[in-house]
Amino acid sequence: MRHSIYLSLLTLLAWTVPFDPAHAQSLTRVEEKDFGKMPDGTVVRQFTLRNARGMSAKVMTYAAMLCEVQAPDRNGAFTNVVPGADSLDAYLRNSFGPYSQTIGRVANRVANARFTLDGVEYQLDANAGRHQLHGGTNGFGRRIWQSQTLPPGAHDAAVRLSIFSKDGEDGYPGNLTATVTYTLTDENELRLDYTATTDKATPVNLVNHTYFNLAGNGNVREQELWLNADSYTPTDNQLIPTGEIAPVKGTPLDFTTPALIGERADQLTGRRTFDNNFVINGGGESMVLSARARDPQSGRVMEVRTTQPGLQLYTGNRSGFALETQHFPDSVNHTNFPSIILRPGETNKSSTIFAFSAK
């Protein structure tokens, strides 16, 4: 018994005391390997990012997907907190399952798969009934991105993924180039930085759709959530925003004080899962703390900070919860929502940080 306590103390000290700089400098910060082939023979590459505290994150070029995050619990034990698969084939068989794509050009829903911009009506690819969801059938979450490993810094590791979307693709105007850079720091922060440029005015709403389970497995009902959001955007029965911005107070969507996900879900009528966009207090300009999730059993904590104005909470598969930092769904059809229109000469930029700790 005394021996096991001693080992636990050593593990805790290894987590709380900074690594020797010489050790950190000798780390292989970024590893790259083949992860499989697409049906057309295109090779998919996977990158492992590591930090000096033992955390790691895996990213692949298919869908610019976050495949794995190894995060410590209160005893310093590491577990993967991103539900995923061990092979490319498994991802391809379930392309919108419990996996973690980068979504674009426009994430979430566009009502009736159409919008009007500068007096021109654009008809999009409808892939969710008469609506469009997550960019259409050729959306960014179903494609191969180009990759570029970045020189590791003294305290981080990074990879940049990019994609080109031609004018008219899935109905969208403009030739668009988008990037997402994944950076894992020695402060146990996974940072996602997005950019997009275009040669014609076009809507852009890039989102990461990662599912998290801070216990590593099982149902997320017993995990705790706090959201920095006093209001949300109500929807109709097809999850299309009505255009209203309503208070969460007095509804099951009130996470302004920490609550168990399952406890709030049980208060919902009809479906017992969340698929709701929240309006982040003070969001949309600078980096703002928007959410904090905690697994009471392991002590793992994840804070979400973002420059985006909205956050979509999704718990549809129950084995993970998604906190999608974004502009509001169907923004292109609601002038009272923050604009997602990108014009030539401009650069669309946004950033999100997932910061991990344990208590």
Number of C-alpha atoms within 10 A of each C-alpha: 5 7 8 9 10 11 11 15 14 14 15 16 13 15 18 11 9 12 15 9 11 8 9 18 15 9 11 14 22 22 12 14 11 11 18 16 14 15 9 6 8 11 15 19 19 22 22 22 25 28 24 25 20 17 23 23 23 20 24 27 22 29 25 30 24 26 25 24 24 19 26 25 23 17 19 23 15 16 20 21 21 28 22 20 13 10 10 16 15 11 18 14 9 10 15 14 14 24 23 26 26 24 26 25 27 28 28 27 23 26 23 17 23 21 20 11 15 7 7 8 10 15 16 23 22 20 15 17 10 14 18 25 24 27 30 28 15 16 21 26 27 22 17 21 24 17 20 11 16 14 12 16 12 14 16 21 25 24 21 21 23 19 20 16 20 15 16 13 18 20 17 25 20 21 18 23 16 23 22 26 20 26 23 28 23 19 15 22 20 24 21 21 16 23 17 22 23 25 16 16 20 23 22 26 28 30 29 25 25 22 27 27 25 31 24 21 15 12 15 22 20 17 24 21 21 19 26 21 23 17 19 23 21 19 16 8 7 11 15 18 24 12 18 13 15 13 17 19 12 7 11 16 24 21 21 16 10 16 18 19 24 18 14 19 17 14 14 14 9 7 11 15 21 20 15 19 28 31 27 24 16 16 21 18 11 14 17 20 19 27 23 20 25 26 23 16 12 19 16 25 24 22 19 24 21 27 23 28 22 26 29 23 19 19 24 16 14 19 19 26 28 23 24 25 30 27 30 29 29 25 24 26 17 16 9 11 18 15 16 19 14 21 17 14 10 12 14 17 16 23 18 25 23 18 18 23 18 17 12
